[in-house]
Each structure stands twice: as structure tokens, then as C-alpha cells.
């Protein structure tokens, strides 16, 4: 007699439990495609906001091929060469920048050298100093401050000099200074590079962050950079790290933008094929500005 009642009681409890669970279940199913679409739209909005435009440009508005300004292509090519060189250095020396510098986005600028300063009253321009070269830049045209300047690299292209007598030579880079009451020094040593004047032309990069910061802080300090031999009164031998006294050393390394007249004289007349064009390889700093 009690078995049928027990079975009926269990059946009622089962149905009441189902109804109870269904009554308190307020969860909704998640539409993954919709969530993905919302995320894409959010990222798209951030990109448009960063570019300061309200909507992406239409494909019909794309400029025709070949209409890119020359200065833009010059910046693109030099930046690409800079990144390739830094990648090679990182692979060979396992050199990594700090995590903070890697994290923040950077805007790369290119500042080309100013034309050589010549005296317009002379019939023939003065010949370059045999021991050093000086290069000048105007950094006032770039929106830079000491707080936004992350890094600056001075890049100069060493062109081959088949007439060089030395197989190896050390080139030292200096920042030119104004003499003051506290110090009579007219230059500050930055760095040096050992080059092979006769070898194939290559880019040389030097860290000039502190120099550019000095120029940005006070434009009167911008007197340019100097590239020269260790000392005109002697000869420095890089292979042995020795100095030969009483033997004057001349700068035999040639640089695009600074020794163009000498490079034109070296070019073989009538031969065009195989001759390198150094017109786009002028010296320039590469300031890296933190993106706003």
C-alpha cells in the first residue's frame, strides 16, 4: 500500500525540482560571434582615434602609384635600412633594448644635414680639411623635447675610396662646443668607429641622444658634429692599438654628402653601369620620439 504512495511522492519531487531549477535559472547564452564583432569595432575605433579620423578612407581615395613625395620615400628607405642594421646587431651581440623602450611606441624622424657653409666671395670653395669633416643639422623643425626624445642615432654612409693608402682607420666623432670661462674645450668625444676606407660602402651609426638633447635644450649649443682622425700630429694603428708619433695622419675615409667632390673625381669618366649613387645617402640623425 505504501509503495504506490512512495512512488507518487518521488515523482512529484522530481517535477517540482525541475520547475524550481527552471524558475531560478536566469543565465543567458553568450553569442561569441557578437562579442568578437564588438571587440573588433572597439579596436577599429581606437585606431581611427589614433589617426585622428572618423572613418577609414575609401579605396577610391587612394593616391595613384608614384605620387609619394620624395621626402617620404627618403624617410621610409632610411628607416628600413636602420631597422635592418639594428636587427643584424641584435642577432650578433644578443643586444636587447630595455623593456620600457620596447613597450612604448616610437615615431622615427629624419633630419638631413645642412648644406656645407661656404664663403660666397671666394672664386673657388675651400678644400676640405685633410684631418676632419664637420656636419651641421637643424633640429628646430622637429617637435622634440627632452621628455619625448627616446633615442637619437647619427647615421653617415662611408663610401669606398680605392685611392686610400691605409687599409684600416679609426674615425672619431665629436660634438663641437662653445668655449666658456669654466672650460676651454671646443669638442666633446662621443664615440669612434674603425673603418676600412677601401672596402664596400656601409652605413655607420652612432648614438647621439645626449647631443640632440643638448641641442633641443639650447639651440646655441648646436655647432655640429666633427668626424676626424685621432690626432693630426700622429698616426693611430687600430690593429695594434698603437700610436706612431711624428707621422701625420689624414682622414682617408670618404663620406657621402661630405666628400661628394672627391667621390666625383674618383668615378671613372663615361662609366655609368656599376657606379654607386650616393645622392640619397646624406648624413642625418634619426631621433626616436615617444608617440603621443
C-alpha positions as CSV (number, residue, x, y, z in Angstrom):
1,X,0.0,0.0,0.0
2,X,2.8,2.4,0.9
3,X,4.8,1.6,-2.3
4,X,2.5,3.3,-4.7
5,X,2.4,6.4,-2.4
6,X,6.2,6.5,-2.2
7,X,6.5,6.3,-6.0
8,X,3.9,9.1,-6.4
9,X,5.8,11.2,-3.8
10,X,9.2,10.7,-5.6
11,X,7.5,11.6,-8.9
12,X,6.1,14.9,-7.5
13,X,9.5,15.8,-6.0
14,X,11.2,15.2,-9.4
15,X,8.9,17.5,-11.3
16,X,8.9,20.2,-8.6
17,X,12.8,20.2,-8.7
18,X,12.8,20.6,-12.4
19,X,10.3,23.5,-12.2
20,X,12.3,25.1,-9.3
21,X,15.6,24.9,-11.3
22,X,14.0,26.3,-14.4
23,X,12.3,29.1,-12.4
24,X,15.6,30.4,-10.8
25,X,17.8,29.9,-13.9
26,X,18.4,33.4,-15.3
27,X,21.6,32.8,-17.2
28,X,21.7,33.8,-20.9
29,X,23.7,32.1,-23.6
30,X,26.8,34.0,-24.9
31,X,27.0,34.9,-28.6
32,X,30.7,34.5,-29.3
33,X,30.4,36.0,-32.8
34,X,28.7,39.1,-31.4
35,X,31.3,39.5,-28.7
36,X,34.1,39.2,-31.3
37,X,32.4,41.8,-33.6
38,X,32.2,44.2,-30.7
39,X,35.9,43.7,-29.9
40,X,36.9,44.4,-33.5
41,X,34.8,47.5,-33.6
42,X,36.4,48.7,-30.4
43,X,39.9,48.2,-31.8
44,X,38.9,49.8,-35.0
45,X,37.7,52.9,-33.1
46,X,40.9,53.1,-31.2
47,X,42.9,53.0,-34.5
48,X,40.8,55.7,-36.1
49,X,41.1,57.8,-33.0
50,X,44.9,57.5,-33.0
51,X,44.9,58.5,-36.7
52,X,42.6,61.4,-35.9
53,X,40.0,60.4,-38.5
54,X,36.3,59.5,-38.1
55,X,36.1,56.8,-40.7
56,X,38.5,54.7,-42.8
57,X,39.4,56.2,-46.2
58,X,37.7,54.7,-49.2
59,X,39.7,52.6,-51.7
60,X,38.8,55.1,-54.4
61,X,40.6,57.8,-52.5
62,X,44.0,56.0,-52.6
63,X,46.6,58.2,-54.3
64,X,48.0,56.8,-57.6
65,X,51.2,54.9,-57.6
66,X,54.2,57.1,-57.9
67,X,52.7,60.1,-56.2
68,X,54.5,59.6,-52.9
69,X,56.6,62.7,-52.0
70,X,60.4,62.2,-52.3
71,X,61.0,63.2,-48.6
72,X,58.5,60.5,-47.5
73,X,60.3,57.8,-49.6
74,X,63.7,59.0,-48.2
75,X,62.5,58.6,-44.7
76,X,61.0,55.2,-45.4
77,X,64.2,53.9,-47.1
78,X,66.5,55.2,-44.3
79,X,64.2,53.8,-41.6
80,X,64.1,50.4,-43.3
81,X,67.9,50.3,-43.6
82,X,68.2,51.4,-39.9
83,X,65.9,48.6,-38.8
84,X,67.8,46.0,-40.8
85,X,71.1,47.1,-39.3
86,X,69.7,47.1,-35.8
87,X,68.3,43.6,-36.4
88,X,71.7,42.4,-37.5
89,X,73.4,43.9,-34.5
90,X,70.8,42.4,-32.2
91,X,71.4,38.9,-33.7
92,X,75.2,39.1,-33.5
93,X,75.5,40.7,-30.0
94,X,72.2,39.5,-28.5
95,X,71.6,43.1,-27.7
96,X,68.1,43.9,-26.5
97,X,66.8,47.3,-25.6
98,X,65.1,47.9,-22.2
99,X,61.6,46.6,-21.8
100,X,60.3,50.2,-21.2
101,X,61.8,51.3,-24.5
102,X,60.3,48.3,-26.3
103,X,56.9,48.9,-24.8
104,X,56.2,52.4,-25.8
105,X,55.5,53.3,-29.5
106,X,58.1,55.5,-31.1
107,X,58.0,57.9,-34.1
108,X,61.1,57.9,-36.2
109,X,62.2,61.2,-37.8
110,X,65.0,62.0,-40.2
111,X,66.9,65.3,-40.1
112,X,69.1,65.8,-43.2
113,X,72.4,67.7,-43.0
114,X,72.5,71.4,-43.8
115,X,74.4,72.4,-47.0
116,X,78.1,73.0,-46.4
117,X,78.9,76.5,-45.3
118,X,80.9,78.3,-48.0
119,X,82.1,81.8,-48.5
120,X,80.3,83.3,-51.4
121,X,83.0,85.9,-52.0
122,X,85.7,83.4,-53.0
123,X,86.1,82.2,-56.6
124,X,86.8,78.6,-55.6
125,X,85.4,76.8,-52.5
126,X,87.9,76.0,-49.8
127,X,89.3,72.4,-49.9
128,X,88.2,70.1,-47.0
129,X,90.4,69.8,-44.0
130,X,92.6,66.7,-44.6
131,X,92.2,65.6,-41.0
132,X,88.5,66.0,-40.2
133,X,85.0,66.9,-41.6
134,X,82.2,68.9,-39.9
135,X,78.5,68.4,-40.5
136,X,75.6,70.6,-39.3
137,X,71.9,69.9,-38.6
138,X,68.9,72.0,-37.8
139,X,66.7,70.2,-35.2
140,X,64.3,73.1,-34.6
141,X,61.9,71.8,-37.3
142,X,61.1,68.6,-35.4
143,X,58.7,68.6,-32.5
144,X,61.2,67.3,-29.9
145,X,61.6,67.8,-26.1
146,X,63.9,66.1,-23.7
147,X,60.9,64.2,-22.2
148,X,59.7,62.8,-25.5
149,X,63.1,62.1,-27.1
150,X,63.7,58.4,-26.5
151,X,66.8,57.9,-28.6
152,X,68.8,59.5,-31.4
153,X,71.2,57.9,-33.8
154,X,73.6,59.7,-36.2
155,X,73.9,57.9,-39.5
156,X,76.5,58.5,-42.1
157,X,77.4,56.5,-45.2
158,X,81.1,55.6,-45.7
159,X,81.8,55.4,-49.4
160,X,84.7,53.3,-50.8
161,X,88.0,55.1,-51.5
162,X,90.1,53.0,-53.8
163,X,92.9,55.6,-53.6
164,X,93.3,55.2,-49.8
165,X,96.7,54.2,-48.5
166,X,95.6,52.9,-45.2
167,X,93.7,49.6,-45.1
168,X,92.2,50.4,-41.7
169,X,91.5,53.7,-39.9
170,X,89.8,54.9,-36.8
171,X,87.2,57.7,-37.2
172,X,86.3,59.6,-34.0
173,X,83.0,61.5,-33.6
174,X,82.9,64.7,-31.5
175,X,80.3,67.2,-30.6
176,X,81.5,70.8,-31.2
177,X,81.3,73.0,-28.1
178,X,81.4,76.7,-27.3
179,X,84.4,77.6,-25.1
180,X,83.4,79.2,-21.9
181,X,85.0,80.6,-18.7
182,X,85.0,77.2,-17.0
183,X,86.4,75.1,-19.8
184,X,88.4,75.9,-22.9
185,X,87.5,72.6,-24.6
186,X,85.9,73.1,-28.1
187,X,84.7,69.5,-28.6
188,X,83.3,66.5,-26.6
189,X,84.2,62.9,-27.6
190,X,81.1,60.8,-28.5
191,X,82.3,57.6,-30.0
192,X,84.6,56.1,-32.6
193,X,84.4,53.5,-35.4
194,X,87.2,51.5,-37.1
195,X,86.6,51.6,-40.8
196,X,88.2,50.1,-43.9
197,X,88.4,53.0,-46.4
198,X,88.8,50.8,-49.5
199,X,86.0,48.4,-48.6
200,X,82.5,48.4,-49.9
201,X,80.4,51.4,-48.6
202,X,78.4,50.9,-45.5
203,X,76.3,52.9,-43.1
204,X,77.8,53.9,-39.8
205,X,75.5,54.5,-36.8
206,X,76.4,56.4,-33.6
207,X,74.3,57.1,-30.5
208,X,73.9,60.9,-30.2
209,X,71.0,61.0,-27.8
210,X,72.7,63.3,-25.3
211,X,73.9,65.6,-28.1
212,X,70.5,66.0,-29.6
213,X,69.0,66.7,-26.1
214,X,71.6,69.4,-25.6
215,X,70.7,71.0,-29.0
216,X,67.0,70.8,-28.2
217,X,67.5,72.4,-24.8
218,X,69.6,75.3,-26.2
219,X,69.9,75.9,-30.0
220,X,73.0,78.0,-29.4
221,X,74.8,74.8,-28.4
222,X,74.2,73.3,-31.9
223,X,77.5,73.8,-33.5
224,X,77.5,70.5,-35.4
225,X,79.4,67.2,-35.3
226,X,83.0,66.6,-36.2
227,X,84.4,63.4,-37.7
228,X,88.2,63.1,-37.7
229,X,91.3,61.1,-37.1
230,X,92.7,60.6,-33.6
231,X,95.3,63.3,-33.9
232,X,96.8,65.1,-36.9
233,X,100.2,65.1,-35.4
234,X,100.5,61.3,-35.2
235,X,99.0,58.1,-36.7
236,X,96.8,55.7,-34.8
237,X,97.1,52.0,-35.8
238,X,93.8,50.2,-35.0
239,X,95.1,46.7,-35.4
240,X,97.7,47.1,-32.7
241,X,96.1,50.0,-30.8
242,X,99.4,51.8,-31.0
243,X,100.3,55.4,-31.9
244,X,103.1,56.3,-34.4
245,X,104.4,59.7,-33.3
246,X,105.6,62.4,-35.7
247,X,103.7,60.9,-38.6
248,X,100.7,62.9,-39.6
249,X,97.5,61.0,-40.4
250,X,94.9,62.2,-42.9
251,X,91.3,61.2,-43.0
252,X,91.1,58.8,-45.9
253,X,87.6,57.5,-45.2
254,X,85.2,59.3,-47.6
255,X,81.6,60.1,-46.6
256,X,78.6,60.7,-48.8
257,X,77.4,64.3,-48.5
258,X,80.7,65.5,-47.2
259,X,83.2,64.3,-49.8
260,X,81.0,64.4,-52.9
261,X,83.5,66.4,-55.0
262,X,86.2,63.8,-54.2
263,X,83.8,60.9,-55.0
264,X,83.0,62.5,-58.3
265,X,86.7,62.7,-59.2
266,X,87.2,59.1,-58.3
267,X,84.3,58.0,-60.6
268,X,85.6,56.7,-63.9
269,X,84.5,59.0,-66.8
270,X,82.0,57.5,-69.2
271,X,81.2,54.6,-66.9
272,X,77.7,54.6,-65.6
273,X,76.9,51.0,-65.0
274,X,78.0,49.8,-61.7
275,X,78.7,53.3,-60.3
276,X,77.0,53.8,-57.0
277,X,74.7,56.8,-56.4
278,X,75.3,58.5,-53.1
279,X,72.9,61.4,-53.5
280,X,70.3,59.8,-51.2
281,X,72.8,58.8,-48.6
282,X,73.4,62.1,-46.9
283,X,74.3,62.2,-43.2
284,X,71.4,62.5,-40.8
285,X,70.3,62.0,-37.2
286,X,67.4,59.6,-36.6
287,X,65.6,60.9,-33.5
288,X,63.1,58.5,-31.9
289,X,60.2,60.4,-30.4
290,X,57.8,58.7,-28.0
291,X,54.3,58.6,-29.7
292,X,51.7,60.8,-28.1
